[in-house]
Amino acid sequence: MAFSELSAGEPLGRRLTVRRVESVESNATVRHVDQLETDEFQEFYNLLEDGQPLPADETALEDGEIVVFTDYFRVEAI
């Protein structure tokens, strides 16, 4: 589900961050870093480097998805 498809019932002001994870559930959405669009990659990289959460409505990254980079990273709403 892209950020444009989020339901109206989701809380406003939600922010996303990333967290390294050791394991991944079999039903998780997993994308390799090379599958990210250019803007998604930049947002993901900024989250890793800066550690500053992004407003969920300003990114195509999704809460709960796993991005495979040097390790597995879960995108999380905070």
PDB file of N, CA, C and O in Angstrom:
ATOM      1  N   MET A   1       0.849  -1.170   0.000  1.00  0.00           N
ATOM      2  CA  MET A   1       0.000   0.000   0.000  1.00  0.00           C
ATOM      3  C   MET A   1       0.891   1.227   0.000  1.00  0.00           C
ATOM      4  O   MET A   1       1.708   1.382   0.908  1.00  0.00           O
ATOM      5  N   ALA A   2       0.766   2.085  -0.962  1.00  0.00           N
ATOM      6  CA  ALA A   2       1.539   3.318  -1.032  1.00  0.00           C
ATOM      7  C   ALA A   2       0.944   4.343  -0.085  1.00  0.00           C
ATOM      8  O   ALA A   2      -0.199   4.215   0.353  1.00  0.00           O
ATOM      9  N   PHE A   3       1.738   5.365   0.229  1.00  0.00           N
ATOM     10  CA  PHE A   3       1.249   6.346   1.183  1.00  0.00           C
ATOM     11  C   PHE A   3      -0.025   7.016   0.702  1.00  0.00           C
ATOM     12  O   PHE A   3      -0.818   7.470   1.527  1.00  0.00           O
ATOM     13  N   SER A   4      -0.250   7.095  -0.602  1.00  0.00           N
ATOM     14  CA  SER A   4      -1.468   7.702  -1.129  1.00  0.00           C
ATOM     15  C   SER A   4      -2.685   6.823  -0.893  1.00  0.00           C
ATOM     16  O   SER A   4      -3.818   7.275  -1.053  1.00  0.00           O
ATOM     17  N   GLU A   5      -2.457   5.554  -0.508  1.00  0.00           N
ATOM     18  CA  GLU A   5      -3.559   4.635  -0.284  1.00  0.00           C
ATOM     19  C   GLU A   5      -3.889   4.460   1.193  1.00  0.00           C
ATOM     20  O   GLU A   5      -4.750   3.650   1.535  1.00  0.00           O
ATOM     21  N   LEU A   6      -3.225   5.201   2.070  1.00  0.00           N
ATOM     22  CA  LEU A   6      -3.502   5.063   3.488  1.00  0.00           C
ATOM     23  C   LEU A   6      -4.942   5.436   3.777  1.00  0.00           C
ATOM     24  O   LEU A   6      -5.489   6.362   3.179  1.00  0.00           O
ATOM     25  N   SER A   7      -5.545   4.715   4.688  1.00  0.00           N
ATOM     26  CA  SER A   7      -6.949   4.976   4.996  1.00  0.00           C
ATOM     27  C   SER A   7      -7.095   6.274   5.766  1.00  0.00           C
ATOM     28  O   SER A   7      -6.165   6.729   6.432  1.00  0.00           O
ATOM     29  N   ALA A   8      -8.272   6.861   5.666  1.00  0.00           N
ATOM     30  CA  ALA A   8      -8.549   8.119   6.351  1.00  0.00           C
ATOM     31  C   ALA A   8      -8.513   7.939   7.861  1.00  0.00           C
ATOM     32  O   ALA A   8      -8.371   8.921   8.589  1.00  0.00           O
ATOM     33  N   GLY A   9      -8.638   6.715   8.347  1.00  0.00           N
ATOM     34  CA  GLY A   9      -8.646   6.460   9.775  1.00  0.00           C
ATOM     35  C   GLY A   9      -7.272   6.421  10.418  1.00  0.00           C
ATOM     36  O   GLY A   9      -7.178   6.304  11.639  1.00  0.00           O
ATOM     37  N   GLU A  10      -6.205   6.514   9.641  1.00  0.00           N
ATOM     38  CA  GLU A  10      -4.870   6.464  10.214  1.00  0.00           C
ATOM     39  C   GLU A  10      -4.540   7.807  10.852  1.00  0.00           C
ATOM     40  O   GLU A  10      -4.929   8.855  10.336  1.00  0.00           O
ATOM     41  N   PRO A  11      -3.820   7.779  11.979  1.00  0.00           N
ATOM     42  CA  PRO A  11      -3.540   9.016  12.700  1.00  0.00           C
ATOM     43  C   PRO A  11      -2.689   9.990  11.889  1.00  0.00           C
ATOM     44  O   PRO A  11      -1.744   9.593  11.208  1.00  0.00           O
ATOM     45  N   LEU A  12      -3.040  11.256  11.976  1.00  0.00           N
ATOM     46  CA  LEU A  12      -2.255  12.297  11.315  1.00  0.00           C
ATOM     47  C   LEU A  12      -0.986  12.527  12.117  1.00  0.00           C
ATOM     48  O   LEU A  12      -0.952  12.284  13.324  1.00  0.00           O
ATOM     49  N   GLY A  13       0.035  12.986  11.459  1.00  0.00           N
ATOM     50  CA  GLY A  13       1.274  13.290  12.144  1.00  0.00           C
ATOM     51  C   GLY A  13       2.139  12.079  12.430  1.00  0.00           C
ATOM     52  O   GLY A  13       3.130  12.182  13.152  1.00  0.00           O
ATOM     53  N   ARG A  14       1.776  10.932  11.873  1.00  0.00           N
ATOM     54  CA  ARG A  14       2.583   9.724  12.046  1.00  0.00           C
ATOM     55  C   ARG A  14       3.953   9.941  11.435  1.00  0.00           C
ATOM     56  O   ARG A  14       4.083  10.590  10.396  1.00  0.00           O
ATOM     57  N   ARG A  15       4.976   9.398  12.080  1.00  0.00           N
ATOM     58  CA  ARG A  15       6.336   9.529  11.580  1.00  0.00           C
ATOM     59  C   ARG A  15       6.933   8.139  11.437  1.00  0.00           C
ATOM     60  O   ARG A  15       6.543   7.207  12.141  1.00  0.00           O
ATOM     61  N   LEU A  16       7.887   8.009  10.513  1.00  0.00           N
ATOM     62  CA  LEU A  16       8.530   6.721  10.262  1.00  0.00           C
ATOM     63  C   LEU A  16      10.015   6.786  10.580  1.00  0.00           C
ATOM     64  O   LEU A  16      10.664   7.818  10.404  1.00  0.00           O
ATOM     65  N   THR A  17      10.527   5.679  11.044  1.00  0.00           N
ATOM     66  CA  THR A  17      11.953   5.514  11.275  1.00  0.00           C
ATOM     67  C   THR A  17      12.327   4.105  10.820  1.00  0.00           C
ATOM     68  O   THR A  17      11.456   3.356  10.378  1.00  0.00           O
ATOM     69  N   VAL A  18      13.579   3.735  10.916  1.00  0.00           N
ATOM     70  CA  VAL A  18      13.996   2.373  10.579  1.00  0.00           C
ATOM     71  C   VAL A  18      14.733   1.767  11.766  1.00  0.00           C
ATOM     72  O   VAL A  18      15.371   2.467  12.552  1.00  0.00           O
ATOM     73  N   ARG A  19      14.627   0.455  11.872  1.00  0.00           N
ATOM     74  CA  ARG A  19      15.285  -0.279  12.948  1.00  0.00           C
ATOM     75  C   ARG A  19      15.865  -1.563  12.370  1.00  0.00           C
ATOM     76  O   ARG A  19      15.196  -2.273  11.618  1.00  0.00           O
ATOM     77  N   ARG A  20      17.106  -1.854  12.724  1.00  0.00           N
ATOM     78  CA  ARG A  20      17.741  -3.102  12.288  1.00  0.00           C
ATOM     79  C   ARG A  20      17.037  -4.266  12.974  1.00  0.00           C
ATOM     80  O   ARG A  20      16.750  -4.209  14.170  1.00  0.00           O
ATOM     81  N   VAL A  21      16.762  -5.315  12.217  1.00  0.00           N
ATOM     82  CA  VAL A  21      16.116  -6.509  12.777  1.00  0.00           C
ATOM     83  C   VAL A  21      16.949  -7.741  12.438  1.00  0.00           C
ATOM     84  O   VAL A  21      17.623  -7.791  11.409  1.00  0.00           O
ATOM     85  N   GLU A  22      16.889  -8.721  13.315  1.00  0.00           N
ATOM     86  CA  GLU A  22      17.659  -9.957  13.148  1.00  0.00           C
ATOM     87  C   GLU A  22      16.944 -10.980  12.283  1.00  0.00           C
ATOM     88  O   GLU A  22      17.583 -11.753  11.570  1.00  0.00           O
ATOM     89  N   SER A  23      15.615 -10.983  12.345  1.00  0.00           N
ATOM     90  CA  SER A  23      14.855 -11.973  11.585  1.00  0.00           C
ATOM     91  C   SER A  23      13.643 -11.300  10.951  1.00  0.00           C
ATOM     92  O   SER A  23      13.234 -10.209  11.348  1.00  0.00           O
ATOM     93  N   VAL A  24      13.087 -11.975   9.964  1.00  0.00           N
ATOM     94  CA  VAL A  24      11.968 -11.433   9.200  1.00  0.00           C
ATOM     95  C   VAL A  24      10.867 -12.483   9.150  1.00  0.00           C
ATOM     96  O   VAL A  24      11.128 -13.653   8.870  1.00  0.00           O
ATOM     97  N   GLU A  25       9.632 -12.061   9.423  1.00  0.00           N
ATOM     98  CA  GLU A  25       8.497 -12.972   9.349  1.00  0.00           C
ATOM     99  C   GLU A  25       8.285 -13.404   7.902  1.00  0.00           C
ATOM    100  O   GLU A  25       8.587 -12.651   6.977  1.00  0.00           O
ATOM    101  N   SER A  26       7.777 -14.590   7.708  1.00  0.00           N
ATOM    102  CA  SER A  26       7.595 -15.125   6.355  1.00  0.00           C
ATOM    103  C   SER A  26       6.574 -14.340   5.537  1.00  0.00           C
ATOM    104  O   SER A  26       6.616 -14.377   4.307  1.00  0.00           O
ATOM    105  N   ASN A  27       5.661 -13.633   6.195  1.00  0.00           N
ATOM    106  CA  ASN A  27       4.635 -12.875   5.475  1.00  0.00           C
ATOM    107  C   ASN A  27       4.975 -11.386   5.346  1.00  0.00           C
ATOM    108  O   ASN A  27       4.138 -10.601   4.903  1.00  0.00           O
ATOM    109  N   ALA A  28       6.186 -10.993   5.727  1.00  0.00           N
ATOM    110  CA  ALA A  28       6.580  -9.583   5.672  1.00  0.00           C
ATOM    111  C   ALA A  28       6.805  -9.129   4.231  1.00  0.00           C
ATOM    112  O   ALA A  28       7.212  -9.913   3.374  1.00  0.00           O
ATOM    113  N   THR A  29       6.532  -7.850   3.983  1.00  0.00           N
ATOM    114  CA  THR A  29       6.862  -7.241   2.696  1.00  0.00           C
ATOM    115  C   THR A  29       8.348  -6.908   2.723  1.00  0.00           C
ATOM    116  O   THR A  29       8.800  -6.132   3.565  1.00  0.00           O
ATOM    117  N   VAL A  30       9.108  -7.495   1.801  1.00  0.00           N
ATOM    118  CA  VAL A  30      10.559  -7.312   1.762  1.00  0.00           C
ATOM    119  C   VAL A  30      10.950  -6.754   0.403  1.00  0.00           C
ATOM    120  O   VAL A  30      10.568  -7.287  -0.639  1.00  0.00           O
ATOM    121  N   ARG A  31      11.725  -5.663   0.433  1.00  0.00           N
ATOM    122  CA  ARG A  31      12.281  -5.101  -0.804  1.00  0.00           C
ATOM    123  C   ARG A  31      13.779  -4.949  -0.616  1.00  0.00           C
ATOM    124  O   ARG A  31      14.244  -4.543   0.448  1.00  0.00           O
ATOM    125  N   HIS A  32      14.523  -5.276  -1.646  1.00  0.00           N
ATOM    126  CA  HIS A  32      15.957  -5.032  -1.628  1.00  0.00           C
ATOM    127  C   HIS A  32      16.187  -3.567  -1.969  1.00  0.00           C
ATOM    128  O   HIS A  32      15.410  -2.958  -2.704  1.00  0.00           O
ATOM    129  N   VAL A  33      17.254  -3.017  -1.431  1.00  0.00           N
ATOM    130  CA  VAL A  33      17.520  -1.594  -1.596  1.00  0.00           C
ATOM    131  C   VAL A  33      17.546  -1.193  -3.071  1.00  0.00           C
ATOM    132  O   VAL A  33      17.168  -0.071  -3.408  1.00  0.00           O
ATOM    133  N   ASP A  34      17.985  -2.087  -3.948  1.00  0.00           N
ATOM    134  CA  ASP A  34      18.026  -1.744  -5.373  1.00  0.00           C
ATOM    135  C   ASP A  34      16.644  -1.754  -6.025  1.00  0.00           C
ATOM    136  O   ASP A  34      16.519  -1.391  -7.194  1.00  0.00           O
ATOM    137  N   GLN A  35      15.611  -2.159  -5.299  1.00  0.00           N
ATOM    138  CA  GLN A  35      14.240  -2.104  -5.807  1.00  0.00           C
ATOM    139  C   GLN A  35      13.548  -0.793  -5.449  1.00  0.00           C
ATOM    140  O   GLN A  35      12.455  -0.515  -5.942  1.00  0.00           O
ATOM    141  N   LEU A  36      14.171   0.010  -4.599  1.00  0.00           N
ATOM    142  CA  LEU A  36      13.581   1.285  -4.200  1.00  0.00           C
ATOM    143  C   LEU A  36      13.713   2.295  -5.332  1.00  0.00           C
ATOM    144  O   LEU A  36      14.714   2.318  -6.049  1.00  0.00           O
ATOM    145  N   GLU A  37      12.703   3.120  -5.479  1.00  0.00           N
ATOM    146  CA  GLU A  37      12.799   4.247  -6.405  1.00  0.00           C
ATOM    147  C   GLU A  37      13.864   5.199  -5.862  1.00  0.00           C
ATOM    148  O   GLU A  37      14.221   5.123  -4.686  1.00  0.00           O
ATOM    149  N   THR A  38      14.366   6.081  -6.698  1.00  0.00           N
ATOM    150  CA  THR A  38      15.430   6.999  -6.294  1.00  0.00           C
ATOM    151  C   THR A  38      15.057   7.792  -5.051  1.00  0.00           C
ATOM    152  O   THR A  38      15.861   7.900  -4.125  1.00  0.00           O
ATOM    153  N   ASP A  39      13.842   8.352  -5.015  1.00  0.00           N
ATOM    154  CA  ASP A  39      13.428   9.143  -3.853  1.00  0.00           C
ATOM    155  C   ASP A  39      13.260   8.268  -2.611  1.00  0.00           C
ATOM    156  O   ASP A  39      13.581   8.705  -1.505  1.00  0.00           O
ATOM    157  N   GLU A  40      12.763   7.044  -2.776  1.00  0.00           N
ATOM    158  CA  GLU A  40      12.628   6.125  -1.643  1.00  0.00           C
ATOM    159  C   GLU A  40      14.001   5.759  -1.081  1.00  0.00           C
ATOM    160  O   GLU A  40      14.193   5.705   0.134  1.00  0.00           O
ATOM    161  N   PHE A  41      14.952   5.507  -1.983  1.00  0.00           N
ATOM    162  CA  PHE A  41      16.305   5.184  -1.536  1.00  0.00           C
ATOM    163  C   PHE A  41      16.887   6.341  -0.744  1.00  0.00           C
ATOM    164  O   PHE A  41      17.485   6.126   0.310  1.00  0.00           O
ATOM    165  N   GLN A  42      16.723   7.560  -1.231  1.00  0.00           N
ATOM    166  CA  GLN A  42      17.268   8.723  -0.529  1.00  0.00           C
ATOM    167  C   GLN A  42      16.624   8.881   0.846  1.00  0.00           C
ATOM    168  O   GLN A  42      17.311   9.189   1.820  1.00  0.00           O
ATOM    169  N   GLU A  43      15.309   8.672   0.932  1.00  0.00           N
ATOM    170  CA  GLU A  43      14.611   8.758   2.216  1.00  0.00           C
ATOM    171  C   GLU A  43      15.119   7.679   3.173  1.00  0.00           C
ATOM    172  O   GLU A  43      15.385   7.955   4.343  1.00  0.00           O
ATOM    173  N   PHE A  44      15.251   6.458   2.674  1.00  0.00           N
ATOM    174  CA  PHE A  44      15.758   5.353   3.486  1.00  0.00           C
ATOM    175  C   PHE A  44      17.175   5.661   3.976  1.00  0.00           C
ATOM    176  O   PHE A  44      17.474   5.498   5.159  1.00  0.00           O
ATOM    177  N   TYR A  45      18.030   6.098   3.077  1.00  0.00           N
ATOM    178  CA  TYR A  45      19.411   6.408   3.437  1.00  0.00           C
ATOM    179  C   TYR A  45      19.466   7.535   4.464  1.00  0.00           C
ATOM    180  O   TYR A  45      20.260   7.480   5.404  1.00  0.00           O
ATOM    181  N   ASN A  46      18.629   8.554   4.291  1.00  0.00           N
ATOM    182  CA  ASN A  46      18.584   9.651   5.260  1.00  0.00           C
ATOM    183  C   ASN A  46      18.163   9.151   6.638  1.00  0.00           C
ATOM    184  O   ASN A  46      18.704   9.593   7.652  1.00  0.00           O
ATOM    185  N   LEU A  47      17.196   8.229   6.677  1.00  0.00           N
ATOM    186  CA  LEU A  47      16.790   7.658   7.960  1.00  0.00           C
ATOM    187  C   LEU A  47      17.954   6.935   8.630  1.00  0.00           C
ATOM    188  O   LEU A  47      18.131   7.030   9.845  1.00  0.00           O
ATOM    189  N   LEU A  48      18.740   6.219   7.848  1.00  0.00           N
ATOM    190  CA  LEU A  48      19.895   5.511   8.407  1.00  0.00           C
ATOM    191  C   LEU A  48      20.968   6.480   8.891  1.00  0.00           C
ATOM    192  O   LEU A  48      21.508   6.313   9.985  1.00  0.00           O
ATOM    193  N   GLU A  49      21.271   7.470   8.098  1.00  0.00           N
ATOM    194  CA  GLU A  49      22.362   8.392   8.403  1.00  0.00           C
ATOM    195  C   GLU A  49      21.996   9.416   9.469  1.00  0.00           C
ATOM    196  O   GLU A  49      22.757   9.636  10.410  1.00  0.00           O
ATOM    197  N   ASP A  50      20.823  10.044   9.320  1.00  0.00           N
ATOM    198  CA  ASP A  50      20.433  11.135  10.208  1.00  0.00           C
ATOM    199  C   ASP A  50      19.714  10.654  11.459  1.00  0.00           C
ATOM    200  O   ASP A  50      19.818  11.268  12.521  1.00  0.00           O
ATOM    201  N   GLY A  51      18.986   9.553  11.325  1.00  0.00           N
ATOM    202  CA  GLY A  51      18.207   9.064  12.450  1.00  0.00           C
ATOM    203  C   GLY A  51      16.982   9.901  12.758  1.00  0.00           C
ATOM    204  O   GLY A  51      16.301   9.653  13.753  1.00  0.00           O
ATOM    205  N   GLN A  52      16.688  10.890  11.921  1.00  0.00           N
ATOM    206  CA  GLN A  52      15.528  11.751  12.130  1.00  0.00           C
ATOM    207  C   GLN A  52      14.309  11.138  11.465  1.00  0.00           C
ATOM    208  O   GLN A  52      14.343  10.867  10.265  1.00  0.00           O
ATOM    209  N   PRO A  53      13.222  10.910  12.215  1.00  0.00           N
ATOM    210  CA  PRO A  53      12.009  10.335  11.620  1.00  0.00           C
ATOM    211  C   PRO A  53      11.457  11.214  10.501  1.00  0.00           C
ATOM    212  O   PRO A  53      11.618  12.435  10.512  1.00  0.00           O
ATOM    213  N   LEU A  54      10.802  10.567   9.535  1.00  0.00           N
ATOM    214  CA  LEU A  54      10.162  11.265   8.422  1.00  0.00           C
ATOM    215  C   LEU A  54       8.654  11.263   8.619  1.00  0.00           C
ATOM    216  O   LEU A  54       8.104  10.279   9.113  1.00  0.00           O
ATOM    217  N   PRO A  55       7.972  12.341   8.244  1.00  0.00           N
ATOM    218  CA  PRO A  55       6.506  12.300   8.253  1.00  0.00           C
ATOM    219  C   PRO A  55       6.027  11.212   7.291  1.00  0.00           C
ATOM    220  O   PRO A  55       6.456  11.166   6.138  1.00  0.00           O
ATOM    221  N   ALA A  56       5.149  10.350   7.761  1.00  0.00           N
ATOM    222  CA  ALA A  56       4.681   9.217   6.956  1.00  0.00           C
ATOM    223  C   ALA A  56       3.984   9.663   5.687  1.00  0.00           C
ATOM    224  O   ALA A  56       4.047   8.973   4.669  1.00  0.00           O
ATOM    225  N   ASP A  57       3.320  10.809   5.733  1.00  0.00           N
ATOM    226  CA  ASP A  57       2.589  11.265   4.548  1.00  0.00           C
ATOM    227  C   ASP A  57       3.496  11.931   3.518  1.00  0.00           C
ATOM    228  O   ASP A  57       3.020  12.375   2.473  1.00  0.00           O
ATOM    229  N   GLU A  58       4.799  12.007   3.800  1.00  0.00           N
ATOM    230  CA  GLU A  58       5.742  12.610   2.856  1.00  0.00           C
ATOM    231  C   GLU A  58       6.715  11.587   2.273  1.00  0.00           C
ATOM    232  O   GLU A  58       7.704  11.966   1.646  1.00  0.00           O
ATOM    233  N   THR A  59       6.450  10.313   2.467  1.00  0.00           N
ATOM    234  CA  THR A  59       7.338   9.270   1.962  1.00  0.00           C
ATOM    235  C   THR A  59       6.535   8.103   1.412  1.00  0.00           C
ATOM    236  O   THR A  59       5.399   7.867   1.822  1.00  0.00           O
ATOM    237  N   ALA A  60       7.131   7.386   0.493  1.00  0.00           N
ATOM    238  CA  ALA A  60       6.491   6.185  -0.047  1.00  0.00           C
ATOM    239  C   ALA A  60       6.891   4.945   0.748  1.00  0.00           C
ATOM    240  O   ALA A  60       6.367   3.858   0.505  1.00  0.00           O
ATOM    241  N   LEU A  61       7.819   5.101   1.698  1.00  0.00           N
ATOM    242  CA  LEU A  61       8.156   3.978   2.572  1.00  0.00           C
ATOM    243  C   LEU A  61       6.944   3.660   3.430  1.00  0.00           C
ATOM    244  O   LEU A  61       6.184   4.555   3.801  1.00  0.00           O
ATOM    245  N   GLU A  62       6.763   2.376   3.746  1.00  0.00           N
ATOM    246  CA  GLU A  62       5.567   1.951   4.460  1.00  0.00           C
ATOM    247  C   GLU A  62       5.897   1.326   5.803  1.00  0.00           C
ATOM    248  O   GLU A  62       6.884   0.604   5.944  1.00  0.00           O
ATOM    249  N   ASP A  63       5.069   1.609   6.770  1.00  0.00           N
ATOM    250  CA  ASP A  63       5.199   1.025   8.094  1.00  0.00           C
ATOM    251  C   ASP A  63       5.183  -0.499   7.990  1.00  0.00           C
ATOM    252  O   ASP A  63       4.272  -1.069   7.388  1.00  0.00           O
ATOM    253  N   GLY A  64       6.173  -1.154   8.566  1.00  0.00           N
ATOM    254  CA  GLY A  64       6.215  -2.607   8.602  1.00  0.00           C
ATOM    255  C   GLY A  64       7.007  -3.264   7.489  1.00  0.00           C
ATOM    256  O   GLY A  64       7.371  -4.434   7.610  1.00  0.00           O
ATOM    257  N   GLU A  65       7.288  -2.544   6.403  1.00  0.00           N
ATOM    258  CA  GLU A  65       8.037  -3.191   5.326  1.00  0.00           C
ATOM    259  C   GLU A  65       9.496  -3.360   5.729  1.00  0.00           C
ATOM    260  O   GLU A  65      10.025  -2.613   6.552  1.00  0.00           O
ATOM    261  N   ILE A  66      10.127  -4.356   5.132  1.00  0.00           N
ATOM    262  CA  ILE A  66      11.531  -4.665   5.393  1.00  0.00           C
ATOM    263  C   ILE A  66      12.341  -4.253   4.172  1.00  0.00           C
ATOM    264  O   ILE A  66      11.988  -4.572   3.037  1.00  0.00           O
ATOM    265  N   VAL A  67      13.443  -3.531   4.428  1.00  0.00           N
ATOM    266  CA  VAL A  67      14.358  -3.157   3.354  1.00  0.00           C
ATOM    267  C   VAL A  67      15.678  -3.870   3.622  1.00  0.00           C
ATOM    268  O   VAL A  67      16.252  -3.749   4.704  1.00  0.00           O
ATOM    269  N   VAL A  68      16.151  -4.614   2.628  1.00  0.00           N
ATOM    270  CA  VAL A  68      17.417  -5.330   2.745  1.00  0.00           C
ATOM    271  C   VAL A  68      18.511  -4.423   2.190  1.00  0.00           C
ATOM    272  O   VAL A  68      18.496  -4.048   1.018  1.00  0.00           O
ATOM    273  N   PHE A  69      19.456  -4.080   3.057  1.00  0.00           N
ATOM    274  CA  PHE A  69      20.577  -3.228   2.675  1.00  0.00           C
ATOM    275  C   PHE A  69      21.825  -3.987   3.111  1.00  0.00           C
ATOM    276  O   PHE A  69      22.092  -5.057   2.565  1.00  0.00           O
ATOM    277  N   THR A  70      22.590  -3.492   4.055  1.00  0.00           N
ATOM    278  CA  THR A  70      23.702  -4.258   4.607  1.00  0.00           C
ATOM    279  C   THR A  70      23.192  -5.263   5.630  1.00  0.00           C
ATOM    280  O   THR A  70      23.860  -6.255   5.924  1.00  0.00           O
ATOM    281  N   ASP A  71      22.010  -5.002   6.167  1.00  0.00           N
ATOM    282  CA  ASP A  71      21.275  -5.860   7.095  1.00  0.00           C
ATOM    283  C   ASP A  71      19.808  -5.724   6.739  1.00  0.00           C
ATOM    284  O   ASP A  71      19.460  -5.057   5.764  1.00  0.00           O
ATOM    285  N   TYR A  72      18.949  -6.352   7.524  1.00  0.00           N
ATOM    286  CA  TYR A  72      17.506  -6.160   7.363  1.00  0.00           C
ATOM    287  C   TYR A  72      17.093  -4.972   8.222  1.00  0.00           C
ATOM    288  O   TYR A  72      17.481  -4.876   9.387  1.00  0.00           O
ATOM    289  N   PHE A  73      16.305  -4.066   7.645  1.00  0.00           N
ATOM    290  CA  PHE A  73      15.807  -2.906   8.373  1.00  0.00           C
ATOM    291  C   PHE A  73      14.299  -2.849   8.230  1.00  0.00           C
ATOM    292  O   PHE A  73      13.768  -2.948   7.124  1.00  0.00           O
ATOM    293  N   ARG A  74      13.604  -2.686   9.363  1.00  0.00           N
ATOM    294  CA  ARG A  74      12.149  -2.569   9.345  1.00  0.00           C
ATOM    295  C   ARG A  74      11.779  -1.094   9.426  1.00  0.00           C
ATOM    296  O   ARG A  74      12.285  -0.365  10.279  1.00  0.00           O
ATOM    297  N   VAL A  75      10.898  -0.663   8.539  1.00  0.00           N
ATOM    298  CA  VAL A  75      10.344   0.682   8.600  1.00  0.00           C
ATOM    299  C   VAL A  75       9.252   0.641   9.657  1.00  0.00           C
ATOM    300  O   VAL A  75       8.369  -0.216   9.608  1.00  0.00           O
ATOM    301  N   GLU A  76       9.308   1.571  10.622  1.00  0.00           N
ATOM    302  CA  GLU A  76       8.355   1.563  11.722  1.00  0.00           C
ATOM    303  C   GLU A  76       7.754   2.935  11.952  1.00  0.00           C
ATOM    304  O   GLU A  76       8.435   3.956  11.859  1.00  0.00           O
ATOM    305  N   ALA A  77       6.463   2.937  12.253  1.00  0.00           N
ATOM    306  CA  ALA A  77       5.786   4.165  12.664  1.00  0.00           C
ATOM    307  C   ALA A  77       6.111   4.416  14.129  1.00  0.00           C
ATOM    308  O   ALA A  77       6.156   3.488  14.936  1.00  0.00           O
ATOM    309  N   ILE A  78       6.334   5.676  14.458  1.00  0.00           N
ATOM    310  CA  ILE A  78       6.590   6.028  15.864  1.00  0.00           C
ATOM    311  C   ILE A  78       5.644   7.120  16.294  1.00  0.00           C
ATOM    312  O   ILE A  78       5.692   7.562  17.442  1.00  0.00           O
TER     313      ILE A  78
END
